[in-house]
Amino acid sequence: MAALHTHKTITWHMIGHVQRRKARLVAADFDWVHSLDGLPLAERLGKSAAEAGKALPVLLECNVSGEASKEGLEASIWRQTQPNGRHSVAQWRHFGPTGVAGGGLMTMAPIVPA
């Protein structure tokens, strides 16, 4: 009997903190990662995605409120510049057929009284 669907019907999104030691599993099983919070994780996810032969779109998790209780990159990283003149975040983007592909930003607003 032939398969009912010849195309992928579900897109899996990883939402929440990803431990570096779980990067291989996440890269293999998910189609998007919504919480890339550091360069070491980006490198692991990129290597694992390349080994799986796929591009893995990611959202950079940004802690724009500066709350210590939240994960993510500090807002100041957007202003940092590397010796080659490129912004820090630019080095995270590996566009191509495999690896990590920058897909955008993810942030959580601070809790404020209503």
N, CA, C and O atoms as CSV, one atom per row, in Angstrom:
chain,resi,resn,atom,element,x,y,z
A,1,MET,N,N,0.842,-1.185,0.000
A,1,MET,CA,C,0.000,0.000,0.000
A,1,MET,C,C,0.883,1.243,0.000
A,1,MET,O,O,1.862,1.311,0.743
A,2,ALA,N,N,0.547,2.197,-0.809
A,2,ALA,CA,C,1.322,3.447,-0.909
A,2,ALA,C,C,1.024,4.342,0.291
A,2,ALA,O,O,-0.042,4.269,0.901
A,3,ALA,N,N,2.000,5.187,0.606
A,3,ALA,CA,C,1.826,6.142,1.700
A,3,ALA,C,C,0.697,7.106,1.368
A,3,ALA,O,O,0.519,7.495,0.214
A,4,LEU,N,N,-0.067,7.488,2.393
A,4,LEU,CA,C,-1.158,8.430,2.193
A,4,LEU,C,C,-0.654,9.815,1.839
A,4,LEU,O,O,-1.255,10.517,1.027
A,5,HIS,N,N,0.466,10.207,2.459
A,5,HIS,CA,C,1.027,11.528,2.208
A,5,HIS,C,C,2.455,11.373,1.716
A,5,HIS,O,O,3.264,10.695,2.349
A,6,THR,N,N,2.758,11.984,0.614
A,6,THR,CA,C,4.122,11.920,0.094
A,6,THR,C,C,4.919,13.152,0.481
A,6,THR,O,O,6.089,13.268,0.118
A,7,HIS,N,N,4.309,14.070,1.209
A,7,HIS,CA,C,5.009,15.265,1.662
A,7,HIS,C,C,4.931,15.344,3.179
A,7,HIS,O,O,4.075,14.717,3.803
A,8,LYS,N,N,5.807,16.100,3.744
A,8,LYS,CA,C,5.830,16.274,5.189
A,8,LYS,C,C,4.642,17.124,5.609
A,8,LYS,O,O,4.401,18.180,5.023
A,9,THR,N,N,3.897,16.681,6.616
A,9,THR,CA,C,2.695,17.406,7.014
A,9,THR,C,C,2.852,18.158,8.329
A,9,THR,O,O,2.006,18.990,8.659
A,10,ILE,N,N,3.891,17.893,9.075
A,10,ILE,CA,C,4.094,18.557,10.359
A,10,ILE,C,C,5.463,19.231,10.364
A,10,ILE,O,O,6.456,18.634,9.949
A,11,THR,N,N,5.509,20.463,10.830
A,11,THR,CA,C,6.766,21.171,11.039
A,11,THR,C,C,6.981,21.243,12.537
A,11,THR,O,O,6.159,21.810,13.256
A,12,TRP,N,N,8.088,20.668,13.019
A,12,TRP,CA,C,8.372,20.602,14.449
A,12,TRP,C,C,9.222,21.789,14.874
A,12,TRP,O,O,10.255,22.070,14.267
A,13,HIS,N,N,8.780,22.492,15.928
A,13,HIS,CA,C,9.465,23.659,16.469
A,13,HIS,C,C,9.955,23.338,17.874
A,13,HIS,O,O,9.175,22.896,18.717
A,14,MET,N,N,11.246,23.557,18.132
A,14,MET,CA,C,11.810,23.398,19.473
A,14,MET,C,C,11.703,24.746,20.159
A,14,MET,O,O,12.348,25.713,19.753
A,15,ILE,N,N,10.885,24.806,21.205
A,15,ILE,CA,C,10.684,26.033,21.975
A,15,ILE,C,C,11.163,25.757,23.387
A,15,ILE,O,O,10.689,24.822,24.033
A,16,GLY,N,N,12.084,26.549,23.865
A,16,GLY,CA,C,12.634,26.353,25.203
A,16,GLY,C,C,14.137,26.159,25.139
A,16,GLY,O,O,14.724,26.061,24.061
A,17,HIS,N,N,14.741,26.105,26.301
A,17,HIS,CA,C,16.198,26.003,26.407
A,17,HIS,C,C,16.704,24.696,25.797
A,17,HIS,O,O,16.131,23.630,26.024
A,18,VAL,N,N,17.780,24.793,25.023
A,18,VAL,CA,C,18.425,23.610,24.429
A,18,VAL,C,C,19.795,23.459,25.063
A,18,VAL,O,O,20.614,24.376,25.008
A,19,GLN,N,N,20.044,22.312,25.660
A,19,GLN,CA,C,21.367,22.021,26.206
A,19,GLN,C,C,22.284,21.633,25.057
A,19,GLN,O,O,21.866,20.950,24.122
A,20,ARG,N,N,23.541,22.073,25.131
A,20,ARG,CA,C,24.484,21.756,24.051
A,20,ARG,C,C,24.626,20.258,23.835
A,20,ARG,O,O,24.790,19.813,22.699
A,21,ARG,N,N,24.567,19.479,24.899
A,21,ARG,CA,C,24.728,18.034,24.736
A,21,ARG,C,C,23.539,17.395,24.018
A,21,ARG,O,O,23.619,16.240,23.600
A,22,LYS,N,N,22.448,18.126,23.873
A,22,LYS,CA,C,21.256,17.631,23.173
A,22,LYS,C,C,21.164,18.169,21.744
A,22,LYS,O,O,20.187,17.895,21.047
A,23,ALA,N,N,22.157,18.923,21.302
A,23,ALA,CA,C,22.107,19.575,19.988
A,23,ALA,C,C,21.932,18.582,18.845
A,23,ALA,O,O,21.177,18.850,17.911
A,24,ARG,N,N,22.600,17.465,18.901
A,24,ARG,CA,C,22.499,16.470,17.819
A,24,ARG,C,C,21.059,15.974,17.687
A,24,ARG,O,O,20.534,15.868,16.578
A,25,LEU,N,N,20.424,15.670,18.818
A,25,LEU,CA,C,19.043,15.185,18.794
A,25,LEU,C,C,18.090,16.267,18.288
A,25,LEU,O,O,17.193,15.991,17.491
A,26,VAL,N,N,18.291,17.493,18.755
A,26,VAL,CA,C,17.428,18.599,18.335
A,26,VAL,C,C,17.579,18.853,16.838
A,26,VAL,O,O,16.579,19.018,16.140
A,27,ALA,N,N,18.801,18.886,16.340
A,27,ALA,CA,C,19.040,19.139,14.919
A,27,ALA,C,C,18.428,18.043,14.048
A,27,ALA,O,O,17.944,18.320,12.951
A,28,ALA,N,N,18.447,16.825,14.526
A,28,ALA,CA,C,17.896,15.710,13.753
A,28,ALA,C,C,16.368,15.687,13.760
A,28,ALA,O,O,15.746,15.341,12.756
A,29,ASP,N,N,15.764,16.053,14.890
A,29,ASP,CA,C,14.323,15.854,15.067
A,29,ASP,C,C,13.448,17.086,14.866
A,29,ASP,O,O,12.233,16.952,14.719
A,30,PHE,N,N,14.034,18.282,14.855
A,30,PHE,CA,C,13.221,19.488,14.761
A,30,PHE,C,C,13.511,20.244,13.477
A,30,PHE,O,O,14.587,20.121,12.893
A,31,ASP,N,N,12.523,21.033,13.047
A,31,ASP,CA,C,12.642,21.837,11.830
A,31,ASP,C,C,13.004,23.288,12.124
A,31,ASP,O,O,13.508,23.990,11.247
A,32,TRP,N,N,12.749,23.746,13.356
A,32,TRP,CA,C,13.055,25.106,13.801
A,32,TRP,C,C,13.510,25.042,15.239
A,32,TRP,O,O,13.046,24.194,16.002
A,33,VAL,N,N,14.419,25.936,15.624
A,33,VAL,CA,C,14.798,26.119,17.024
A,33,VAL,C,C,14.509,27.572,17.374
A,33,VAL,O,O,15.009,28.488,16.721
A,34,HIS,N,N,13.696,27.775,18.412
A,34,HIS,CA,C,13.259,29.121,18.790
A,34,HIS,C,C,14.092,29.732,19.904
A,34,HIS,O,O,13.743,30.799,20.407
A,35,SER,N,N,15.173,29.096,20.300
A,35,SER,CA,C,15.861,29.577,21.505
A,35,SER,C,C,17.375,29.418,21.429
A,35,SER,O,O,17.987,28.834,22.323
A,36,LEU,N,N,17.969,29.929,20.378
A,36,LEU,CA,C,19.422,29.900,20.263
A,36,LEU,C,C,19.991,31.017,21.134
A,36,LEU,O,O,19.791,32.198,20.851
A,37,ASP,N,N,20.705,30.633,22.201
A,37,ASP,CA,C,21.119,31.629,23.195
A,37,ASP,C,C,22.622,31.788,23.355
A,37,ASP,O,O,23.067,32.407,24.322
A,38,GLY,N,N,23.408,31.255,22.446
A,38,GLY,CA,C,24.843,31.430,22.550
A,38,GLY,C,C,25.585,30.839,21.361
A,38,GLY,O,O,25.080,29.948,20.678
A,39,LEU,N,N,26.782,31.343,21.124
A,39,LEU,CA,C,27.591,30.881,20.003
A,39,LEU,C,C,27.981,29.403,20.134
A,39,LEU,O,O,27.959,28.700,19.124
A,40,PRO,N,N,28.338,28.890,21.328
A,40,PRO,CA,C,28.657,27.461,21.426
A,40,PRO,C,C,27.493,26.573,20.969
A,40,PRO,O,O,27.708,25.569,20.290
A,41,LEU,N,N,26.268,26.941,21.340
A,41,LEU,CA,C,25.107,26.158,20.903
A,41,LEU,C,C,24.916,26.292,19.396
A,41,LEU,O,O,24.581,25.313,18.729
A,42,ALA,N,N,25.123,27.487,18.852
A,42,ALA,CA,C,25.001,27.694,17.405
A,42,ALA,C,C,25.965,26.793,16.656
A,42,ALA,O,O,25.600,26.186,15.649
A,43,GLU,N,N,27.198,26.703,17.145
A,43,GLU,CA,C,28.197,25.859,16.493
A,43,GLU,C,C,27.807,24.386,16.553
A,43,GLU,O,O,27.944,23.665,15.564
A,44,ARG,N,N,27.322,23.939,17.708
A,44,ARG,CA,C,26.904,22.531,17.838
A,44,ARG,C,C,25.708,22.223,16.960
A,44,ARG,O,O,25.690,21.206,16.266
A,45,LEU,N,N,24.707,23.093,16.984
A,45,LEU,CA,C,23.523,22.868,16.146
A,45,LEU,C,C,23.898,22.888,14.671
A,45,LEU,O,O,23.417,22.061,13.896
A,46,GLY,N,N,24.760,23.835,14.278
A,46,GLY,CA,C,25.178,23.924,12.879
A,46,GLY,C,C,25.900,22.677,12.421
A,46,GLY,O,O,25.633,22.163,11.335
A,47,LYS,N,N,26.811,22.189,13.239
A,47,LYS,CA,C,27.557,20.968,12.892
A,47,LYS,C,C,26.617,19.766,12.809
A,47,LYS,O,O,26.722,18.948,11.894
A,48,SER,N,N,25.706,19.668,13.763
A,48,SER,CA,C,24.773,18.542,13.783
A,48,SER,C,C,23.802,18.601,12.611
A,48,SER,O,O,23.486,17.573,12.012
A,49,ALA,N,N,23.327,19.804,12.281
A,49,ALA,CA,C,22.429,19.949,11.137
A,49,ALA,C,C,23.153,19.595,9.843
A,49,ALA,O,O,22.583,18.936,8.973
A,50,ALA,N,N,24.406,20.030,9.712
A,50,ALA,CA,C,25.187,19.701,8.518
A,50,ALA,C,C,25.378,18.195,8.398
A,50,ALA,O,O,25.282,17.638,7.304
A,51,GLU,N,N,25.647,17.538,9.519
A,51,GLU,CA,C,25.788,16.072,9.500
A,51,GLU,C,C,24.488,15.399,9.088
A,51,GLU,O,O,24.503,14.342,8.457
A,52,ALA,N,N,23.355,16.015,9.446
A,52,ALA,CA,C,22.044,15.475,9.069
A,52,ALA,C,C,21.660,15.879,7.645
A,52,ALA,O,O,20.635,15.442,7.123
A,53,GLY,N,N,22.502,16.725,7.016
A,53,GLY,CA,C,22.254,17.139,5.636
A,53,GLY,C,C,21.109,18.116,5.478
A,53,GLY,O,O,20.401,18.102,4.471
A,54,LYS,N,N,20.928,18.972,6.485
A,54,LYS,CA,C,19.815,19.911,6.396
A,54,LYS,C,C,20.204,21.274,6.936
A,54,LYS,O,O,21.185,21.420,7.665
A,55,ALA,N,N,19.414,22.266,6.562
A,55,ALA,CA,C,19.538,23.603,7.143
A,55,ALA,C,C,18.562,23.658,8.309
A,55,ALA,O,O,17.443,23.154,8.211
A,56,LEU,N,N,18.978,24.261,9.399
A,56,LEU,CA,C,18.142,24.367,10.588
A,56,LEU,C,C,17.885,25.840,10.883
A,56,LEU,O,O,18.765,26.519,11.412
A,57,PRO,N,N,16.699,26.349,10.554
A,57,PRO,CA,C,16.394,27.737,10.874
A,57,PRO,C,C,16.318,27.930,12.388
A,57,PRO,O,O,15.780,27.087,13.106
A,58,VAL,N,N,16.861,29.039,12.856
A,58,VAL,CA,C,16.868,29.326,14.291
A,58,VAL,C,C,16.415,30.764,14.537
A,58,VAL,O,O,16.541,31.637,13.679
A,59,LEU,N,N,15.888,30.972,15.730
A,59,LEU,CA,C,15.586,32.315,16.212
A,59,LEU,C,C,16.561,32.598,17.339
A,59,LEU,O,O,16.710,31.783,18.250
A,60,LEU,N,N,17.224,33.741,17.287
A,60,LEU,CA,C,18.129,34.136,18.354
A,60,LEU,C,C,17.303,34.603,19.545
A,60,LEU,O,O,16.469,35.500,19.417
A,61,GLU,N,N,17.535,33.995,20.693
A,61,GLU,CA,C,16.800,34.359,21.900
A,61,GLU,C,C,17.475,35.555,22.543
A,61,GLU,O,O,18.645,35.483,22.919
A,62,CYS,N,N,16.747,36.652,22.672
A,62,CYS,CA,C,17.303,37.896,23.187
A,62,CYS,C,C,16.629,38.268,24.501
A,62,CYS,O,O,15.402,38.289,24.597
A,63,ASN,N,N,17.434,38.559,25.498
A,63,ASN,CA,C,16.934,39.000,26.795
A,63,ASN,C,C,16.941,40.525,26.795
A,63,ASN,O,O,17.851,41.151,27.339
A,64,VAL,N,N,15.927,41.109,26.186
A,64,VAL,CA,C,15.889,42.564,26.046
A,64,VAL,C,C,15.536,43.281,27.343
A,64,VAL,O,O,15.795,44.477,27.478
A,65,SER,N,N,14.946,42.564,28.299
A,65,SER,CA,C,14.574,43.194,29.568
A,65,SER,C,C,15.727,43.211,30.561
A,65,SER,O,O,15.693,43.953,31.543
A,66,GLY,N,N,16.758,42.386,30.307
A,66,GLY,CA,C,17.894,42.320,31.215
A,66,GLY,C,C,17.618,41.548,32.495
A,66,GLY,O,O,18.394,41.632,33.447
A,67,GLU,N,N,16.531,40.803,32.530
A,67,GLU,CA,C,16.181,40.041,33.724
A,67,GLU,C,C,17.110,38.840,33.884
A,67,GLU,O,O,17.312,38.070,32.944
A,68,ALA,N,N,17.672,38.689,35.082
A,68,ALA,CA,C,18.583,37.576,35.348
A,68,ALA,C,C,17.876,36.234,35.288
A,68,ALA,O,O,18.519,35.212,35.045
A,69,SER,N,N,16.573,36.214,35.503
A,69,SER,CA,C,15.821,34.966,35.514
A,69,SER,C,C,15.520,34.439,34.116
A,69,SER,O,O,14.992,33.335,33.977
A,70,LYS,N,N,15.849,35.216,33.070
A,70,LYS,CA,C,15.556,34.810,31.700
A,70,LYS,C,C,16.835,34.435,30.958
A,70,LYS,O,O,17.893,35.030,31.166
A,71,GLU,N,N,16.711,33.444,30.095
A,71,GLU,CA,C,17.812,33.028,29.230
A,71,GLU,C,C,17.934,34.030,28.085
A,71,GLU,O,O,17.084,34.906,27.925
A,72,GLY,N,N,18.981,33.896,27.302
A,72,GLY,CA,C,19.100,34.681,26.085
A,72,GLY,C,C,20.286,35.616,26.073
A,72,GLY,O,O,20.952,35.835,27.084
A,73,LEU,N,N,20.525,36.153,24.907
A,73,LEU,CA,C,21.621,37.088,24.688
A,73,LEU,C,C,21.264,38.443,25.248
A,73,LEU,O,O,20.112,38.872,25.179
A,74,GLU,N,N,22.245,39.112,25.798
A,74,GLU,CA,C,22.025,40.477,26.282
A,74,GLU,C,C,21.844,41.398,25.080
A,74,GLU,O,O,22.421,41.169,24.017
A,75,ALA,N,N,21.053,42.421,25.255
A,75,ALA,CA,C,20.788,43.360,24.162
A,75,ALA,C,C,22.067,44.016,23.660
A,75,ALA,O,O,22.139,44.404,22.494
A,76,SER,N,N,23.081,44.150,24.520
A,76,SER,CA,C,24.319,44.829,24.124
A,76,SER,C,C,25.076,44.085,23.024
A,76,SER,O,O,25.924,44.684,22.364
A,77,ILE,N,N,24.796,42.800,22.809
A,77,ILE,CA,C,25.523,42.045,21.779
A,77,ILE,C,C,25.272,42.617,20.390
A,77,ILE,O,O,26.103,42.453,19.497
A,78,TRP,N,N,24.150,43.279,20.199
A,78,TRP,CA,C,23.834,43.837,18.890
A,78,TRP,C,C,24.768,44.984,18.530
A,78,TRP,O,O,24.943,45.302,17.354
A,79,ARG,N,N,25.364,45.601,19.541
A,79,ARG,CA,C,26.249,46.743,19.283
A,79,ARG,C,C,27.725,46.356,19.246
A,79,ARG,O,O,28.568,47.168,18.865
A,80,GLN,N,N,28.044,45.126,19.639
A,80,GLN,CA,C,29.446,44.699,19.675
A,80,GLN,C,C,29.947,44.445,18.258
A,80,GLN,O,O,29.213,43.950,17.403
A,81,THR,N,N,31.187,44.787,18.032
A,81,THR,CA,C,31.800,44.599,16.719
A,81,THR,C,C,33.046,43.739,16.863
A,81,THR,O,O,33.829,43.908,17.798
A,82,GLN,N,N,33.218,42.826,15.934
A,82,GLN,CA,C,34.373,41.945,15.908
A,82,GLN,C,C,35.564,42.670,15.259
A,82,GLN,O,O,35.371,43.704,14.620
A,83,PRO,N,N,36.795,42.146,15.413
A,83,PRO,CA,C,37.964,42.781,14.785
A,83,PRO,C,C,37.837,42.958,13.264
A,83,PRO,O,O,38.428,43.873,12.692
A,84,ASN,N,N,37.061,42.077,12.617
A,84,ASN,CA,C,36.899,42.185,11.163
A,84,ASN,C,C,35.839,43.213,10.770
A,84,ASN,O,O,35.521,43.359,9.590
A,85,GLY,N,N,35.286,43.932,11.768
A,85,GLY,CA,C,34.312,44.972,11.487
A,85,GLY,C,C,32.877,44.498,11.421
A,85,GLY,O,O,31.962,45.310,11.283
A,86,ARG,N,N,32.664,43.190,11.517
A,86,ARG,CA,C,31.298,42.661,11.475
A,86,ARG,C,C,30.714,42.648,12.877
A,86,ARG,O,O,31.439,42.527,13.864
A,87,HIS,N,N,29.416,42.774,12.951
A,87,HIS,CA,C,28.747,42.699,14.244
A,87,HIS,C,C,28.787,41.263,14.761
A,87,HIS,O,O,28.806,40.316,13.975
A,88,SER,N,N,28.799,41.104,16.076
A,88,SER,CA,C,28.888,39.795,16.705
A,88,SER,C,C,27.847,38.828,16.176
A,88,SER,O,O,28.160,37.673,15.891
A,89,VAL,N,N,26.616,39.287,16.044
A,89,VAL,CA,C,25.537,38.395,15.639
A,89,VAL,C,C,25.725,37.909,14.205
A,89,VAL,O,O,25.280,36.812,13.866
A,90,ALA,N,N,26.370,38.698,13.366
A,90,ALA,CA,C,26.561,38.310,11.968
A,90,ALA,C,C,27.364,37.020,11.845
A,90,ALA,O,O,27.182,36.280,10.878
A,91,GLN,N,N,28.243,36.734,12.796
A,91,GLN,CA,C,29.054,35.515,12.690
A,91,GLN,C,C,28.231,34.260,12.957
A,91,GLN,O,O,28.695,33.155,12.673
A,92,TRP,N,N,27.036,34.400,13.490
A,92,TRP,CA,C,26.205,33.231,13.802
A,92,TRP,C,C,25.497,32.694,12.585
A,92,TRP,O,O,25.111,31.526,12.557
A,93,ARG,N,N,25.321,33.519,11.586
A,93,ARG,CA,C,24.491,33.137,10.454
A,93,ARG,C,C,25.306,32.346,9.446
A,93,ARG,O,O,26.283,32.847,8.889
A,94,HIS,N,N,24.899,31.117,9.220
A,94,HIS,CA,C,25.547,30.273,8.221
A,94,HIS,C,C,24.483,29.936,7.189
A,94,HIS,O,O,23.742,28.965,7.343
A,95,PHE,N,N,24.413,30.741,6.138
A,95,PHE,CA,C,23.412,30.467,5.124
A,95,PHE,C,C,23.989,29.505,4.107
A,95,PHE,O,O,25.145,29.637,3.706
A,96,GLY,N,N,23.217,28.573,3.704
A,96,GLY,CA,C,23.646,27.575,2.745
A,96,GLY,C,C,22.737,26.370,2.854
A,96,GLY,O,O,21.739,26.402,3.574
A,97,PRO,N,N,23.071,25.323,2.154
A,97,PRO,CA,C,22.193,24.155,2.144
A,97,PRO,C,C,22.159,23.407,3.475
A,97,PRO,O,O,21.187,22.709,3.762
A,98,THR,N,N,23.204,23.542,4.290
A,98,THR,CA,C,23.217,22.836,5.570
A,98,THR,C,C,23.736,23.756,6.665
A,98,THR,O,O,24.393,24.757,6.380
A,99,GLY,N,N,23.448,23.426,7.893
A,99,GLY,CA,C,23.920,24.193,9.032
A,99,GLY,C,C,22.812,25.043,9.635
A,99,GLY,O,O,21.629,24.810,9.385
A,100,VAL,N,N,23.205,26.027,10.427
A,100,VAL,CA,C,22.260,26.922,11.085
A,100,VAL,C,C,21.956,28.079,10.155
A,100,VAL,O,O,22.866,28.672,9.575
A,101,ALA,N,N,20.692,28.399,10.012
A,101,ALA,CA,C,20.269,29.520,9.170
A,101,ALA,C,C,19.513,30.521,10.033
A,101,ALA,O,O,18.516,30.175,10.666
A,102,GLY,N,N,19.989,31.764,10.056
A,102,GLY,CA,C,19.324,32.785,10.855
A,102,GLY,C,C,17.916,33.033,10.359
A,102,GLY,O,O,17.705,33.362,9.191
A,103,GLY,N,N,16.947,32.874,11.257
A,103,GLY,CA,C,15.553,33.044,10.867
A,103,GLY,C,C,14.882,34.233,11.513
A,103,GLY,O,O,13.797,34.635,11.094
A,104,GLY,N,N,15.522,34.814,12.545
A,104,GLY,CA,C,14.911,35.958,13.199
A,104,GLY,C,C,15.254,36.015,14.673
A,104,GLY,O,O,16.232,35.418,15.123
A,105,LEU,N,N,14.432,36.744,15.423
A,105,LEU,CA,C,14.658,36.959,16.843
A,105,LEU,C,C,13.487,36.434,17.648
A,105,LEU,O,O,12.360,36.375,17.157
A,106,MET,N,N,13.759,36.049,18.898
A,106,MET,CA,C,12.726,35.647,19.836
A,106,MET,C,C,13.040,36.315,21.151
A,106,MET,O,O,14.191,36.311,21.588
A,107,THR,N,N,12.037,36.891,21.792
A,107,THR,CA,C,12.240,37.518,23.085
A,107,THR,C,C,10.972,37.388,23.909
A,107,THR,O,O,9.890,37.136,23.379
A,108,MET,N,N,11.123,37.563,25.193
A,108,MET,CA,C,9.979,37.552,26.113
A,108,MET,C,C,9.949,38.912,26.802
A,108,MET,O,O,10.963,39.390,27.309
A,109,ALA,N,N,8.791,39.513,26.811
A,109,ALA,CA,C,8.642,40.810,27.470
A,109,ALA,C,C,8.670,40.627,28.984
A,109,ALA,O,O,8.300,39.565,29.485
A,110,PRO,N,N,9.100,41.645,29.711
A,110,PRO,CA,C,9.086,41.541,31.169
A,110,PRO,C,C,7.663,41.510,31.709
A,110,PRO,O,O,6.735,42.018,31.079
A,111,ILE,N,N,7.502,40.908,32.883
A,111,ILE,CA,C,6.196,40.899,33.535
A,111,ILE,C,C,5.976,42.260,34.183
A,111,ILE,O,O,6.790,42.723,34.981
A,112,VAL,N,N,4.878,42.881,33.830
A,112,VAL,CA,C,4.539,44.193,34.375
A,112,VAL,C,C,3.111,44.168,34.888
A,112,VAL,O,O,2.298,43.385,34.398
A,113,PRO,N,N,2.788,45.003,35.858
A,113,PRO,CA,C,1.406,45.044,36.333
A,113,PRO,C,C,0.453,45.480,35.216
A,113,PRO,O,O,0.789,46.323,34.385
A,114,ALA,N,N,-0.704,44.903,35.219
A,114,ALA,CA,C,-1.690,45.218,34.159
A,114,ALA,C,C,-2.331,46.554,34.350
A,114,ALA,O,O,-3.174,46.955,33.547
